[in-house]
Amino acid sequence: MDRQAHGWSPHEIHFQHPHLLMAQIHSALAYYFENQAEIDVWIQRDVEEADRLAAQLFDPEFRERLIEVRTLPSRADAGESG
């Protein structure tokens, strides 16, 4: 993702994520390039889902429902056992 999102080289990825071995970074990049079309579809779906969820967060009716649910007493508060 860092290479795609930021255009980083393997060395820059390693600098930003020093816990990863260079071999791991190169392996991940090789896997990505071998499966790029499929992985790009996954990434696009995730981005679209994130955009959809973000839009819901700013929907006043949705936010109001969340506030209502958050203020409802929980089962534990009501003395129910699970």
The 8 nearest C-alpha neighbors of each residue, nearest first, counted from 0:
[[1, 3, 2, 4, 5, 42, 6, 31],
 [2, 0, 4, 5, 3, 7, 12, 6],
 [3, 1, 6, 7, 5, 0, 4, 8],
 [2, 4, 0, 1, 6, 5, 7, 39],
 [5, 3, 1, 2, 0, 6, 7, 42],
 [4, 6, 7, 1, 2, 3, 0, 8],
 [7, 5, 2, 3, 4, 8, 1, 0],
 [8, 6, 2, 5, 11, 12, 1, 9],
 [7, 9, 11, 10, 12, 2, 6, 13],
 [10, 8, 12, 11, 13, 24, 7, 25],
 [11, 9, 13, 8, 12, 14, 21, 7],
 [12, 10, 14, 8, 13, 9, 7, 15],
 [11, 13, 9, 15, 10, 14, 16, 7],
 [14, 12, 16, 10, 17, 11, 15, 9],
 [13, 15, 11, 12, 17, 16, 10, 9],
 [14, 16, 12, 13, 17, 11, 10, 18],
 [17, 15, 13, 18, 14, 19, 12, 11],
 [18, 16, 13, 19, 14, 15, 20, 12],
 [17, 19, 16, 20, 13, 15, 14, 21],
 [20, 18, 17, 16, 23, 13, 21, 24],
 [19, 21, 23, 22, 24, 18, 13, 17],
 [20, 22, 24, 23, 25, 19, 13, 9],
 [21, 23, 25, 20, 24, 26, 19, 27],
 [24, 22, 26, 20, 21, 25, 27, 19],
 [23, 25, 21, 27, 26, 22, 28, 9],
 [24, 26, 28, 22, 27, 23, 29, 21],
 [27, 25, 23, 29, 24, 28, 22, 30],
 [26, 28, 30, 24, 25, 29, 23, 31],
 [27, 29, 31, 25, 30, 26, 32, 24],
 [30, 28, 26, 32, 31, 27, 25, 33],
 [31, 29, 27, 33, 28, 32, 26, 34],
 [30, 32, 28, 34, 35, 29, 33, 27],
 [31, 33, 35, 29, 34, 30, 28, 36],
 [32, 34, 30, 31, 35, 29, 28, 36],
 [35, 33, 31, 32, 37, 36, 38, 30],
 [34, 36, 32, 38, 31, 37, 39, 33],
 [37, 35, 39, 38, 34, 40, 32, 33],
 [36, 38, 40, 39, 35, 34, 41, 42],
 [39, 37, 41, 35, 40, 36, 34, 42],
 [38, 40, 42, 36, 41, 37, 35, 43],
 [39, 41, 43, 37, 38, 42, 44, 36],
 [42, 40, 38, 44, 39, 43, 45, 37],
 [41, 43, 39, 45, 44, 40, 46, 38],
 [42, 44, 46, 40, 45, 41, 39, 47],
 [45, 43, 47, 41, 42, 46, 48, 40],
 [46, 44, 48, 42, 43, 47, 49, 41],
 [45, 47, 43, 49, 48, 44, 50, 42],
 [46, 48, 50, 44, 49, 45, 51, 43],
 [49, 47, 51, 45, 50, 46, 44, 52],
 [48, 50, 46, 52, 51, 47, 53, 45],
 [49, 51, 47, 53, 48, 52, 54, 46],
 [52, 50, 48, 54, 49, 53, 47, 55],
 [53, 51, 55, 49, 54, 50, 48, 56],
 [52, 54, 50, 56, 55, 51, 49, 57],
 [53, 55, 51, 56, 52, 57, 50, 58],
 [56, 54, 58, 52, 57, 53, 61, 51],
 [55, 57, 53, 54, 58, 62, 52, 61],
 [56, 58, 55, 54, 59, 53, 62, 61],
 [57, 59, 55, 61, 56, 60, 62, 54],
 [60, 58, 62, 61, 57, 63, 56, 55],
 [61, 59, 63, 62, 58, 64, 65, 57],
 [60, 62, 64, 58, 63, 59, 65, 55],
 [63, 61, 65, 59, 64, 60, 58, 56],
 [62, 64, 60, 66, 61, 65, 59, 67],
 [65, 63, 67, 61, 66, 62, 68, 60],
 [66, 64, 62, 68, 63, 67, 69, 61],
 [65, 67, 69, 63, 64, 68, 70, 62],
 [68, 66, 64, 70, 65, 69, 63, 71],
 [69, 67, 65, 71, 70, 66, 64, 72],
 [68, 70, 66, 67, 71, 65, 72, 64],
 [69, 71, 67, 68, 66, 72, 65, 73],
 [72, 70, 68, 69, 73, 67, 66, 74],
 [73, 71, 76, 70, 77, 74, 75, 69],
 [72, 74, 76, 75, 77, 71, 70, 79],
 [73, 75, 77, 79, 76, 78, 72, 80],
 [74, 76, 78, 73, 77, 79, 80, 72],
 [75, 77, 73, 74, 78, 72, 79, 71],
 [76, 78, 74, 75, 79, 73, 72, 80],
 [79, 77, 75, 76, 74, 80, 73, 81],
 [80, 78, 74, 75, 77, 81, 76, 73],
 [79, 81, 78, 75, 74, 77, 76, 73],
 [80, 79, 74, 75, 78, 73, 77, 76]]
